[in-house]
Amino acid sequence: MKKNKFHIILIFIFSLSLGLISCNKDDDLNNDSEIVEDDTDFEATYWTDATHSKNVDPNYDEVFEDEAVKRIDIVITETRWQSMLDDMTNTYGTFGSGSRGPGGGLIETDEDPIFVPAEVYYDGIQWYRVGVRFKGNSSLQTTWQSGNFKLSFKLDFDEFEDDYPQIDNQRFYGFKKLHLKNNYDDKSMLREKIAGDVFRNAGLAGSRTAFYTVYIDHGDGPIYFGLYTMVEDVENTLLDDDFGDDDGNLYKPDGDAASFAMGTYDEDEYEKKNNEDEADFSDVSNLLSILHHSSRTTDAVTWRTNLDDVFDTHVFLKYLAANTVIQNWDTYGKMTHNYYLYNNPNTNKLTWIPWDNNEALQLGKRGGSLPLDFSGMNPSEWPLIGYLYADDVYKEQYDTYVQEITDNSFSASNIQSQYATYSALIQPYATTELDGYTFLNNSLEFQTAISILNSHVVERATAVNTYLD
């Protein structure tokens, strides 16, 4: 309680000194706009290499501490907060209206929500003019349209460095970008965390995660926005940490081309996240060509050799085993999004990186997650799964990984122990979320969700045994 009071007092003092808030309640929006326009005159009074500099390695122990719930505060001026809401209204309709796109589907847009400068506070320390925006796709607009303010956020600590030279190369303990995910459609608030742990514990590249309570002050003092999962940004620190090099092409495919089905090649849908000025898509083009080469059915040895030269099939098959064992429908095999491909400079092979795991650890929607033998899936629609699984050598590797995942990173004993630890850790924060800032109707829903997860891991062990037998 004392620490929370300290945070509130500190935020008030900092905000007052920077002109972000006023003691005069009669100030109108015009006055606030003038303050916003004239907020370049400030001094970054607290700035150390360890906390703010680009010249340090990311401090994973500080930012992604596993068995802790940390607090982060975001202070946004009333005018800037309103501009964020207006932007959402223009894109997704009136807040809480339940409005949908044509035919009742999602509203399609290519534009991200707008960034605004905000102050971020953590553990008594301030970060200045941090870029903050809402983030997400279906989860974002569904949450907005349902009238729930527990929206996901993206933080970019030097987004506005051109406007504010004082924050040139500002970092948060070595991190440029971070994601605060709202645990949408997850009453346990554990799916993103546990699924990410399973992938990383299996030896796969993937974002670190940690639990944070998020407080936002947009003019009337800090409001508890709820328990969030902090997620590491793939495009920033992960590449250096997991691969030792971030110079290779990084893609975030989205759209038909993300399926790698015959005839779907589209450079616009193989969205480059780095090296954008280099119009070189030969790595993804080669993968598509080799994947569909006639040698697949006439000379499997040559086909596998050529495929292994451009695509890290071992990583993909291990990922596929983990993703299918834990059940995760909202990605490749069902949906044409939610993964990255990185051309690892150490191997010159495209390597799979999972992303966005809040829908994992359940059968799921749209017909549910794929079965372990992929029955019912059209191989030509999802050839990275269908063609590799149809090959005896790759299938044997996949089956070996299925057993390995079930025995280790997703064993019932390991996962149920994690569920017990994490649920006890987050319960006080999850069950005290505020109306209008939560997906829970009551605390019993949280406990029920944990029970369902515990049953799920046992059911998956049975399913794996049946499949392998």
Secondary structure, DSSP 8 states (H G I E B T S, - for coil): -HHHHHHHHHHHHHHHHHTSS-S-TT--HHHHHHHHHTTT-----S--HHHH-SSS---HHHHT-TT-EEEEEEE--HHHHHHHHHHHHHHH-STT----SGGG-----S-----EEEEEEETTEEEEEEEEEE--SHHHHHHHHTT-----EEEETTTTTTT-GGGTT--BTTBSEEEEE--TT-TTS-HHHHHHHHHHHTT-----EEEEEEEEESSSS-EEEEEEEEEE-IIIIIHHHHHS---S-EEEE-SGGGGT-TT---TTTEEESS-TTS---HHHHHHHHHHT-THHHH-HHHHHHHHHHHB-HHHHHHHHHHHHHH-B-SSTTTSS-SEEEEEETTTTEEEEEE---TTBSS--STT-S--TT-TT--TTTSHHHHHHHHSHHHHHHHHHHHHHHHHTTT-HHHHHHHHHHHHHHHHHHHTT--TTS-S-SSHHHHHHHHHHHHHHHHHHHHHHHHHH-
